[in-house]
Amino acid sequence: MPDSRKARFSMRADRKETLRYLGYRGQEIDSKMERMIEEAAAELEQQSSPKSVYREYSCQVFEDRVRIGELEIESRNLARNLKGCSRAVLLAATIGRAADFMIRKYSVCNMAKMTVVQATGAACIESYVDEVQEEIQKNARKRGLYLRPRFSPGYGDFALEYQKDIFQMLECSKRIGITLTEGNLMMPSKSVTAVIGLTGREQESCQMKNCSLCAKTDCEFRQEGEDS
Amino acid sequence: MSFKERLGKELLFFDGAMGTMLQERGLKSGELPEIWNAARQEVILDIHKQYLQAGCDIIKANTFGANPFKMEGTGYTCEALTKQGIEIAKRAIAQSGRQAYTALDIGSLGKLLEPLGELSFEEAYQAFVPVCVAGEEAGADLCLIETMNDTYEIKAAVLAAKEHTSLPIVVTMVFDEGGKLLTGADMEAAVALLEGLRVDALGLNCGFGPDVMREFLPRLREVTSLPLVLNPNAGLPVVVDGRTCFQVGPQEFAEVMKEIAREGISAMGGCCGTTPAHLSALVEACKGIAPMELSDKNRSVVSSYTHAVELDRPKIIGERINPTGKSRFKQALRDHDLEYIYKEALAQQDRGAHILDVNVGLPEIDEVEMMRSVITGLQGITDLPLQIDTSDPAAMEAAMRLYNGKPLLNSVNGKQESMDAVFPLAAKYGGMIVCLTLDEHGIPDSAEGRIEIAEKIIAEAAKYGIKKKDLLMDTLTMTISTGQENARITLDALHYVRHVLGVHTTLGVSNISFGLPQRERVNTAFFTIALSQGLSAGIINPNSEAMMAAYRAYCALNGSDSQCQEYIAHYSKQGEQPRSVSPKDEPLRLFDAVVHGLTESAYQAAKTELETRNPLEVIDGELIPALDKVGQGFEKKTVFLPQLLMSADAAKAGFDAIKEHLQAKGGASESKGTIVIATVKGDIHDIGKNIVKVLLENYGFQVIDLGKDVAPELVVETAKEHQVKLVGLSALMTTTVANMETTIKLLKKELPQCKVMVGGAVLTQTYADMIGADFYSKDAMGSIRYANELFQA
């Protein structure tokens, strides 16, 4: 299994997703707005260099904690997510620093474009992680394993503090250039870490989206119609 | 013989991986290898010995991660582990009986530097200092700064090594397959910076195996004059059950390396996955191959944190960041309104400038501090190389230290005092230097006089090891309104300097027309003539379309614009489309321009309005109603966020026109009240806060923006100092809402009458009530409504 993947993925910003992050509710989009969205996507895609690293570990799941490799994580939500998994993948991905640079630049001279870049970046990292996940899935399927939905530090009771451990295990800073702030936030900001459980039982590879696990039901970005 | 004496004269061999070997001996994932310098010395010693036996000349001490950040909480100090690491390597060399060198191995700190990360340049520098000092004291022979992916961090490490040791410095970096560092820097940029800092050798390590690295080398050989070092991995890493493995075996590794050695390299060894067997095969295969031939590439370059600009064809230096003769700019400096300066930078970049001059000197401000702020800020928003323009050597050094690249310095002149001040700085930090051909006796009024000074400057620079390629001679433009000969003198000197002395040239072009009407006509003609006489870089106003047109036309004519591509790209569409927004129709009303988010039209329309109406009428009759209309649309969800902000930007342009109008009349705009806003401690998500700021400003509030990750004490202190009625706080993460609560509590205790409004993704009304906020704003317009109500009362 490849350890560190660089720029072999297409990483395209999905327009619908970009609009969703912008809080779009069907408003009229004039040609000027349209051009701004296109330009932001083109500039970001051209300047970004997505990178990811993932590693697979054995995993044990208990009631209120899980053990991934040698890492012990106390989290009921994660334990529920990984129920029945004997293996798990730790994944980290980023689209790189260009998005943050562009956001800073446009916050000086073009606030509207800044928000569009922000949303486009969010859409890009999601679509990139989807692509990486697809590769993980392909490899898993060859071994008769199925993927659980990815679950990230900060979701539910999966504390952000575990970012530190994940970063050490995956050598995030050295391999793909993501670092943690003192508050365990990732820089570059358009980055994702996640745990993906691997299960041998297809019926357990439920496709429930993570939004439905989140307690903030009035969230602007919540995806509709997928609550379990 | 010392390492430095042998470097470049014979092919030298670095050793291979340490981490890989330690993992085989039981180092756990996540465990710090440097701790074994204290706990399991015999293992480290044995590995070094194996590499020495393989024939390696340079042993990388086990000090890669021995820095204050990584050692935090381990119970060890980086100094002690560094010292032990060097001592073990030296012991291994002594026991082997071979002549070999100990490299103090310095890796990345594992933290991102500003502007992206939290670590300041100075903090990074300070973190490297104890490592360098301990390494030299323990007897290291060289300093190897390796596996680097950020030029700014490299600069911090190199400066620490240069200022605190006398060790030779080798820097190797990790480029991705696009040939870029993680920061986006290309090879030319990295090379410009490193050659400027005068390291002894540079190269590549880690990331890839020898086959991929080999592809990078031709480009690297083309741009650097320094010895090249190559320490590849044993192929790409693969992971088996959480363990990293490498698949290229010793023979395969050695074979590719042999090819590389034949193509030209100064020193080679291995990184992750390579073993004594790899190195033994490598040394065996490459023994006797001559090192690469070194030659001065003679490239005149400056660089930013992403790319280098070479003076191989004429370049534009934007002159607009300079307060001289600009009252609005001076006011911005006094008010510390850096955004104004950043806008000037971005506008010039948009218009095609290649390098930006930065002059922020005013008698009444602290130029050193201002220079620091502006350079740091500018390299966060523009990737153009900067020209540090100051007559204060302290400000120049402060800027050069912080600059992430090889800057252009403006300027030195033929006065001994000037050369004594500037050349040592250039020799230390690197940079191209603008040299004014004047001296103690003033500006010579003949070409010969200026040439003489140019020659004197070249000779003096050489004493510092500064080559002609790094000088940019300014033969000084004097206005023709005071002397008809002036243009000829300047141009004759310029021609001689460029073509006889072989030194690049620059001019402040527009001085030529000082005191004449319709200056642009003279400026463009002079610019074109100067270019044809050998002007390498014109310091001009890129916002002048006529000047840029003269430049592009010249480049098309003299063949430096290949197939006229740039000219065509720039002008093929402009003929059809005049630059104004609505050519046929009546100019837009201010109200409509704002509603439609048309910034330029809003600015023009406001100017037109101000001819017949007073500023207050324009604000209350046009700008505010337009903002209200868009704001209401946003709340009713007929307008979405970027549209709201397009209107906000357009309104801001309208307000700028009013500000300029008032300033011209000596008045000042009135503020509705002052509001302090901040993103709370621990949180770095400030986009929402920035949006609120723009909108509040549009509605006439004075906003004190404390930025992100702001301590509760600072919020309270600022609120107290300005006696504000309202504080706005934002937080995006559940974890940082706790800090929001702390801030509110402190505010309520110290300033009970002050109201607090809060916003951010994880907040809800319930949550806001719970932490004691006075108002929860679910979106940007909510905060406007609340502020308006509060300040009307």
Contacts between the chains, C-beta under 8 A, distances in Angstrom:
chain1	res1	chain2	res2	distance
A	1	B	238	6.5
A	1	B	239	5.7
A	1	B	240	7.9
A	2	B	236	7.3
A	2	B	238	6.6
A	3	B	236	7.4
A	3	B	237	4.3
A	3	B	238	5.8
A	3	B	239	4.5
A	3	B	244	6.2
A	4	B	236	7.6
A	4	B	237	6.5
A	6	B	176	5.4
A	6	B	177	6.0
A	7	B	176	6.9
A	7	B	177	6.6
A	7	B	178	6.5
A	22	B	640	6.0
A	22	B	641	5.3
A	22	B	642	6.1
A	23	B	640	6.0
A	23	B	641	5.5
A	24	B	640	5.3
A	25	B	637	4.8
A	25	B	640	6.8
A	27	B	637	6.9
A	27	B	638	5.9
A	27	B	639	6.1
A	27	B	640	4.7
A	27	B	643	7.1
A	28	B	638	7.9
A	30	B	596	8.0
A	32	B	596	7.9
A	32	B	597	7.0
A	32	B	646	7.6
A	33	B	642	6.5
A	33	B	643	6.4
A	33	B	646	7.6
A	36	B	642	6.8
A	47	B	184	7.2
A	49	B	176	6.1
A	49	B	178	6.2
A	49	B	180	6.8
A	49	B	182	8.0
A	49	B	184	7.7
A	51	B	176	7.5
A	55	B	239	4.9
A	55	B	242	5.3
A	56	B	239	7.1
A	56	B	241	6.9
A	56	B	242	6.8
A	57	B	241	7.3
A	57	B	242	4.9
A	58	B	241	7.3
A	69	B	29	7.4
A	69	B	242	5.2
A	70	B	28	7.4
A	70	B	29	7.3
A	70	B	30	7.8
A	96	B	182	7.0
A	96	B	184	7.6
A	97	B	116	5.7
A	97	B	182	7.0
A	97	B	183	6.3
A	97	B	184	6.4
A	98	B	184	6.6
A	100	B	116	5.6
A	101	B	116	7.6
A	101	B	184	7.8
A	101	B	380	7.7
A	101	B	381	7.9
A	101	B	383	7.8
A	103	B	687	7.1
A	104	B	115	6.6
A	104	B	380	5.3
A	104	B	381	5.5
A	105	B	346	6.9
A	105	B	381	4.6
A	105	B	382	7.2
A	107	B	687	7.6
A	107	B	690	5.5
A	108	B	339	5.9
A	108	B	342	4.5
A	108	B	343	6.2
A	108	B	346	6.3
A	108	B	381	5.6
A	109	B	342	7.6
A	109	B	343	5.8
A	109	B	346	4.8
A	109	B	347	7.9
A	110	B	649	6.3
A	111	B	645	4.2
A	111	B	648	6.1
A	111	B	649	5.5
A	111	B	690	7.3
A	111	B	691	6.6
A	111	B	694	5.4
A	112	B	597	6.9
A	112	B	642	4.2
A	112	B	643	7.2
A	112	B	644	7.9
A	112	B	645	3.9
A	112	B	646	4.1
A	112	B	648	7.8
A	112	B	649	6.3
A	113	B	642	7.5
A	114	B	645	7.7
A	114	B	687	7.2
A	114	B	690	7.7
A	115	B	641	5.4
A	115	B	642	5.2
A	115	B	645	6.0
A	115	B	687	7.1
A	115	B	691	7.2
A	116	B	642	5.3
A	118	B	687	5.8
A	154	B	733	7.4
A	154	B	734	7.6
A	154	B	735	7.9
A	160	B	733	7.6
A	160	B	735	5.7
A	165	B	30	7.6
A	168	B	29	7.7
A	168	B	30	4.4
A	169	B	29	6.1
A	169	B	30	6.2
A	169	B	242	7.6
A	173	B	108	7.0
A	173	B	110	4.6
A	173	B	111	7.9
A	174	B	108	7.0
A	174	B	110	7.6
A	174	B	147	6.8
A	176	B	182	7.9
A	177	B	149	6.0
A	177	B	182	3.6
A	179	B	110	6.4
A	179	B	111	5.5
A	179	B	112	4.5
A	179	B	117	6.1
A	181	B	117	7.3
A	181	B	118	5.5
A	181	B	684	6.1
A	181	B	709	8.0
A	182	B	118	6.8
A	182	B	682	7.1
A	183	B	682	3.9
A	183	B	683	6.8
A	183	B	684	7.6
A	183	B	709	7.9
A	183	B	733	7.4
A	183	B	735	6.6
A	183	B	736	6.5
A	184	B	735	7.7
A	185	B	683	7.6
A	185	B	684	5.8
A	185	B	685	7.9
A	185	B	733	7.1
A	187	B	112	5.0
A	187	B	116	5.7
A	187	B	117	5.1
A	187	B	118	7.8
A	187	B	684	7.6
A	188	B	116	6.5
A	189	B	684	7.6
A	189	B	685	7.6
A	216	B	762	6.5
A	216	B	764	7.4
A	218	B	764	6.6
A	219	B	761	7.4
A	220	B	761	7.6
